[in-house]
Amino acid sequence: MKTHTLSVGLVGYGMAGRTFHAPLIHSAPGLELTAVVSRDAERVHADLPEVAVVDKAARLFARADIDLVVIATPNDTHFPLAKAALNAGKHVVVDKPFTITLSEARLLKAQAEEAERMISVFHNRRWDSDFLTLKGLVKDDTLGRVVALESRFDRFRPNVPDRWREQHGPGAGIWYDLGPHLLDQARELFGMPRAILLDLATVRDAAEVDDDFLALLEYDGLRVSLQASTLAAEPTPRFRVHGTRGSFVKYGLDPQEDRLKAGETPSPQWGEDPVLASLTLAEGADASPVARELRCQPGDYLAYYSGIADHLLHATPVPVDIDEAIEVMTLLETGLDSYRQGRWLKLKEGNGLRKRLHTH
């Protein structure tokens, strides 16, 4: 078992690599960002003067000093890059979505197991402030039996930017961009659903790919609605959750992404959300519900990379297990099939509502 600092190679220095991965790797105990794959060495060195820059992923994978490879590139490159990194004997972290298809995800899992290497997916929004708070409320049964969860990730971006996510190609569009976040959070709370129904839309004037979705997940006695839009100028609730004892409502997005974009790095109080949630509870069967403001617990994206280091150095559990990432891919792909067929589709893995939180 290793006890030294792990050397990390980052593939890609676009929005994901530069904004999320590089600063979190740099801040995580036990990890050292050693090299970055990029065609723009000046851009990387402006931020990271001490880090080596190589122009090809193969050259990074060939370096004996690299322990962990992080892949933060366009979605359709995740599978071939992860495959090559595993072939080179590296541990691997892949930005979400894991791959383009479920079959690719399963192939990478089998390859990692055969090579006895870790592979994990950066599902960072498990450590959003509002989601951590909601997870605690569900685990503690504060809301009673949850009967409805609405999770929205809305933006107002009427102008379509010139980037690969907005152009025709495998893995483009809002379903592959924001769907993995919302699907992963739902399955973290309630396990795999029995069925999924997805509707995709292209709503902006110049949009080429889907930029709006509504997904419904079927559980026993629970309706889950997941929605994302690029034309929502009026604020919508990030979460609206109803149970037999009360409701939880939260507006505003977790602040960590904006703080990373502003160049901040994790520090004490870094993940605190200034926007308060609303918790409305009835103390008894005949009591009137009473609303109060609730400060959400701090978010902590750094927990993901700290967990990766702890797993590789001290054999603790992986913060995002590969089977969990494959469940997300199952939902992502089955959702697409549902949209194409225009009907609900059942999931073989789904078994209704599981008390996931009470077994962790």
Residue pairs with C-beta under 8 A, 6 or more apart in sequence:
1 313
1 314
1 315
2 67
2 312
2 313
3 313
5 30
5 31
5 32
6 30
6 31
6 32
6 67
6 68
6 309
6 312
6 313
7 32
7 34
7 65
7 66
7 67
7 68
8 25
8 31
8 32
8 33
8 34
8 66
8 67
8 68
8 69
8 70
9 34
9 35
9 36
9 37
9 60
9 61
9 63
9 66
9 68
9 69
9 70
9 90
10 17
10 21
10 22
10 25
10 33
10 35
10 36
10 37
10 69
10 70
10 72
11 17
11 36
11 37
11 57
11 60
11 69
11 70
11 71
11 72
11 73
11 81
11 85
12 37
12 38
12 71
12 72
12 73
13 22
13 36
13 37
13 38
13 40
13 43
13 44
13 72
14 72
14 73
16 72
16 95
17 36
17 70
17 72
17 73
18 47
19 257
19 260
19 261
20 72
20 95
20 122
20 124
20 257
20 260
20 301
21 70
21 72
21 95
21 122
22 33
22 36
22 47
22 48
23 260
23 265
23 266
24 260
24 266
24 301
24 302
24 304
24 305
25 31
25 33
25 70
25 305
26 33
26 48
26 265
27 265
27 266
27 302
27 305
28 302
28 305
28 306
28 308
28 309
29 306
29 309
30 306
30 309
30 310
30 312
30 313
31 68
31 305
31 308
31 309
33 48
33 51
34 51
34 52
34 65
34 66
35 51
35 52
35 53
35 54
35 60
35 63
35 66
36 44
36 48
36 51
36 52
36 53
36 54
37 53
37 54
37 55
37 56
37 57
37 59
37 60
38 44
38 53
38 55
39 55
41 53
41 55
44 51
44 53
45 51
45 53
54 60
57 81
57 84
57 85
58 84
60 66
60 69
61 69
61 84
61 85
61 87
61 88
61 90
62 88
66 90
67 90
67 91
67 312
68 90
68 91
68 92
68 93
68 308
68 312
69 85
69 90
69 91
69 92
69 93
70 92
70 93
70 94
70 95
70 122
71 77
71 78
71 81
71 82
71 85
71 92
71 93
71 94
71 95
72 95
73 81
73 95
74 164
74 171
75 97
75 99
75 100
75 170
75 171
75 172
75 176
76 100
76 169
76 170
76 171
78 94
78 95
78 97
78 98
78 99
78 100
78 104
79 99
79 100
79 104
79 107
79 108
82 92
82 94
82 99
82 108
82 119
83 107
83 108
83 111
85 92
86 92
86 108
86 111
86 112
86 115
86 117
86 119
87 111
87 115
89 115
89 117
90 117
91 117
91 118
91 119
91 312
92 112
92 117
92 118
92 119
92 120
93 119
93 120
93 121
93 122
93 308
94 119
94 120
94 121
94 122
95 121
95 122
96 121
96 122
96 123
96 124
96 180
96 181
96 184
96 328
97 121
97 171
97 176
97 179
97 180
97 328
97 329
97 332
98 105
98 108
98 121
98 180
98 325
98 326
98 328
98 329
99 105
99 108
99 329
100 170
100 171
100 176
101 329
101 333
102 326
102 329
102 330
102 332
102 333
105 325
105 326
105 329
106 326
108 119
108 322
109 119
109 322
109 323
109 326
112 118
112 119
112 322
118 308
118 311
118 312
118 318
119 322
120 308
120 318
120 319
120 320
120 321
120 322
120 325
121 320
121 322
121 325
121 328
122 304
122 320
123 180
123 181
123 184
123 304
123 320
123 324
123 325
123 328
124 301
124 304
125 131
125 181
125 184
125 185
125 254
126 184
126 185
126 188
126 304
126 319
126 320
127 271
127 299
127 300
127 301
127 303
127 304
128 185
128 254
128 256
128 299
129 254
129 255
129 256
129 271
129 272
129 273
129 296
129 297
129 298
129 299
130 238
130 239
130 250
130 254
130 273
130 277
130 296
130 299
131 185
131 188
131 239
131 254
132 296
132 297
132 298
132 299
132 300
133 248
133 250
133 277
133 294
133 296
133 297
134 189
134 239
134 241
134 248
134 250
135 188
135 189
135 357
136 142
136 297
137 143
137 241
137 248
137 279
138 146
138 189
138 357
139 357
139 358
141 245
142 245
142 246
142 279
142 281
143 241
143 242
143 243
143 244
143 245
143 246
143 247
143 248
143 281
144 243
144 244
144 245
144 246
145 221
145 243
145 244
146 190
146 222
146 241
146 242
146 243
147 221
147 222
147 223
147 242
147 243
147 244
148 222
148 223
148 224
148 225
148 240
148 241
148 242
149 186
149 189
149 190
149 222
149 223
149 224
149 225
149 239
149 240
149 241
149 242
150 225
150 227
150 237
150 239
150 240
150 241
151 182
151 185
151 186
151 224
151 225
151 226
151 227
151 238
151 239
152 226
152 227
152 228
152 229
152 236
152 237
152 238
152 239
153 178
153 181
153 182
153 227
153 228
153 238
153 253
154 227
154 228
154 229
154 232
154 236
155 229
155 230
155 232
156 230
156 231
156 232
156 233
157 204
157 230
157 231
158 204
158 205
158 230
158 231
159 206
160 166
160 204
160 206
160 207
160 208
160 211
164 172
165 172
165 173
165 177
165 209
166 172
166 207
166 208
166 209
166 211
167 208
167 209
168 208
168 209
172 209
173 200
173 209
173 210
173 211
174 209
174 210
174 211
174 212
174 213
174 228
174 230
175 198
175 200
175 210
175 213
175 332
175 335
175 336
176 332
178 213
178 228
179 213
179 215
179 226
179 228
179 332
179 335
180 328
180 332
182 215
182 226
182 228
183 215
183 226
183 328
183 331
183 332
183 335
184 324
184 328
186 193
186 217
186 224
186 226
187 193
187 324
187 327
187 328
187 331
187 356
188 324
188 356
189 356
189 357
190 219
190 222
190 224
190 353
190 354
190 356
191 350
191 351
191 353
191 354
191 356
192 327
192 330
192 331
192 347
192 349
192 350
192 351
192 354
193 217
193 218
193 219
193 224
193 331
193 347
193 350
194 218
194 219
194 220
194 346
194 347
194 350
194 351
194 352
195 217
195 218
195 344
195 345
195 346
195 347
195 350
196 215
196 216
196 217
196 218
196 331
196 334
196 335
196 338
196 344
196 345
196 347
197 215
197 216
197 218
197 338
197 343
197 344
197 345
198 213
198 214
198 215
198 216
198 335
198 336
198 338
198 339
199 213
199 214
199 215
199 339
200 210
200 212
200 213
200 339
201 210
201 211
201 212
201 213
202 208
202 209
202 210
202 211
202 212
203 211
203 212
203 229
203 230
203 231
204 211
204 230
204 231
207 230
211 229
211 230
211 231
212 228
212 229
212 230
212 231
213 226
213 227
213 228
214 225
214 226
214 227
215 225
215 226
215 227
215 335
216 223
216 224
216 225
216 226
217 223
217 224
217 225
217 226
217 331
218 344
218 350
219 352
219 353
220 352
220 353
221 353
222 353
235 251
235 252
236 251
237 249
237 250
237 251
238 250
238 251
238 252
238 253
239 248
239 249
239 250
239 277
240 247
240 248
240 249
241 247
241 248
241 249
245 281
245 282
246 279
246 280
246 281
246 282
246 289
247 278
247 279
247 280
247 289
248 277
248 278
248 279
248 280
248 294
249 277
249 278
249 280
250 275
250 277
250 278
250 296
251 275
252 273
252 275
254 271
254 273
254 299
255 271
255 272
255 273
255 274
255 299
256 270
256 271
256 299
256 301
259 270
260 301
264 270
266 300
266 301
266 302
269 298
270 298
271 298
271 299
271 300
271 301
272 298
272 299
273 295
273 296
273 298
273 299
276 293
276 294
276 295
276 296
277 293
277 294
277 295
277 296
278 291
278 292
278 293
278 294
279 291
279 292
279 293
279 294
280 289
280 290
280 291
280 292
281 289
281 290
282 288
282 289
282 290
283 290
303 319
304 319
304 320
307 316
307 317
307 318
307 319
308 318
308 319
310 316
311 317
311 318
311 319
327 349
330 347
330 349
331 347
334 345
334 347
337 345
338 344
338 345
